[in-house]
């Protein structure tokens, strides 16, 4: 099925298996660009939300809940969350396109990375769209430090083994 899905991509985009564009799994320029776009979008989306939450928490500790700055930060939660979701969805789509283009050279790291990305994105989307009981489960799943650490570890391993 993966080979069939990958047949729609141009031949030039594929990582070269026979030394066409530098050889190895990381040969194609479009493939590398999509991979780095996925990493960048995910880091920007998640990093910005973490920075927002940390600054809001710090302002609450310093100024209390009655200050104007604290109130402004609280009002900025929805836009910060929307930016987080948009960037992570862009990163997810870029990462999946990257993975489909590299499906001929799929390994355990790449497949695990795709699964962890899918679980985190699906739980985030469901968290946004579901009612309270299901939302509680998704909050627990989406906020697992273990899954986030696993995602970071798999991205690092994927990058480190890209030229093997």
Steps between C-alpha positions, in 0.01 A plus 500: 500500500781744582667441166172569323448821698852614422474449123330840457812692602750613238805277452733794577353537848598149606807436705733329257560131550750461217709814553283729284502798738766427753376156604365382831173579666552875508577564133200694366485876553121505528509215748750681722307827472178330609677333790651824625169682445331237719761540774491880482121529499466256789767674706351843431145389577585314819771739614274802469223337706746390769649851511150649526401269785825561689474880465135492608586290804789733590280808464235342722763434765641853477198721435214283619179442311371856517761675287435629151795312353381175652152558362645575155704182510192302597308648206783399265458128579267418209722664236807330651323165495382555141855586392629189680246281323554657158878466515484144628252401227728656239794313652302176508401530133857585398632211709256253350580615145869463589430148628302399193783618277742292705273197528737290288760538776263471796657369818387449857592853605299658217195282559512566876534872434195496274297314764597734786430807285160360406405423861599848619328684215185287521475547876550876460229529236263280700573704812389811314185342356361267768288526811621489860542125563688428180686828538642393836645184343649699211651758735670218687623337178606820323682639802708191574860606545599147399340535156654842441842373609455197274411728209812713553718190535359346181551824304861518618558133412334546161724797420811323632438192287379686189815435298536133595 
